[in-house]
Structure formats: structure tokens, C-alpha cells
Amino acid sequence: MRPLNTMTRRELEAYIGEKREAMRKAEMLGVENEYRVLERQVLIAESYFVDLSLIEPGKIYKIISNEDHFFKVEYIKGIFAWGFFVGGEEKEAGIPVSMLQLSKRG
């Protein structure tokens, strides 16, 4: 398989579709760990569709699909936002930018 960062939008969409189908099967079979790995692969692939200019270092964002969690972005490196979960005990963490709930510009 080619690296995600070399794929066209159409190829990424096909890749995401394949992974989502595999997620559905893993969920039906009750294979939680496989489901989580596939979910992470989808989040990383979806990050290539995010407009990085919408992410401001120093700002706090809600986490998509878990609105009780917030993440303070310190900096962006590639398709990962690095920073801290608000109220979390972790040191610095990196998450795919597709996990951030961004407001649209315009």
C-alpha cells in the first residue's frame, strides 16, 4: 500500500471506505481491538482532508464524538495536533487533526 500522504483525494476516500467496512465487520464480530485500530486508521486518513489553517495554536477544541473532552493545541506537526487534554493527567499528546471540532471560516 502507498503512503497516505501520496494518495489522491479519490484514493483516500476509497481507503477510508474499505476501513469503515472492515470496522463494521469487526464490530459485528465483537473484535474491539481490531475495531479501534481501524478507527484510528480512518481518523489519520481523514486528517488529510482537514484545512490546517483553521487550527490555531493556543486554542482549545472539542473532540469530535466525545464532546466532554477538550484538547488545547500547542502546535501542528504534519497531520497531528500536539498539546494537552484539558483536565487530563497526560503530558503532551498528539492526536490526528480530524479529531478536532473545527469551526468553518467564511
N, C-alpha and C positions, 0 to 999 in steps of 0.2 A: 504494500500500500504506500502511496505517495504521502509525504508530509502534508498536514492540513494547510500549512501556510503557502503551499504551492498550488492548491486546488482552486478551480474557478468557483463562482457562486453556485452554479448548477451542480458541480461535483460535490460541494459541501452539503447542499440540500439533499442530494441522493444519499450521501454518507449518513446524515442525520436521520433520514427516513429509515435506513437499514438498522441503525442503532435503536431507534424508537420501536421498531418491530421486534427486535431482539429483547428489548426491555419488556414489552408486552408479554412475550413468551416466558421470560424469566419470572415475571410477576405471577403468571398463571401457574407456573411450576413451584412457586414459593421459594425461589432461589434468591434470597435477599442480597447476598454479597455480589452476585453477578449483576443484579439489577442496579446496584449502587455504582459499580464500575462503569456500566453502560451509560448511566445517567450522567456521570462525570465526563465521559467522552462526548456526550451531546452538548453539555454546558461549554466545554472547551471549543468545540466546533462552532457553536452559536456565537462565541465571542468574536469570531472573525467578521460578524455582521454588525457589531456594535461600533457606533461613531465615538471614537475615543475622545474627541473634542468636547463631548458632553460631560465628561468626568472631570471634576475639579478637585485637585489635591487639597486636603484640609476639610473637605465637606463630608457630612455623614449621610449615608444612603440606607434605605430599607433593603433587606434581602428579599428577592422575588421568591415567592412560595413559602416564605416564613416571615411574615410581617412583624413578628415580635422581636426579630433580630435586626440590629443595625451595625453598619460597618463604616468606620472612619478611614477614608482613603488618604494615605500619606504620599504615594507615588504610583505611577503606572510603569510596568516593565513588560513589553510585549503585549499579550492579551490578558495579563494578570494585574489586578489591583492589589497593592500591598498596603497593609495598615493593620487596624485593630478592630476586633468586635467590641462594640460598646458594652461595658459591663462584663466582658469576658476576662478570663484569667490568663489567657494565652499571651505570649509575647507577640511579636509581629507575625502576621499570617498573609498568605497570598491566595486570592480566590479568582476564578475566571470572571472577567468583566461582565459576562452575560448574567451573572447572579445579582448585579446591582439594578435596583429600580431607578431608571433614569427618566427625567422629565424631558420631553421633546422641545427642541428650540424652534422658534418660528412663530 
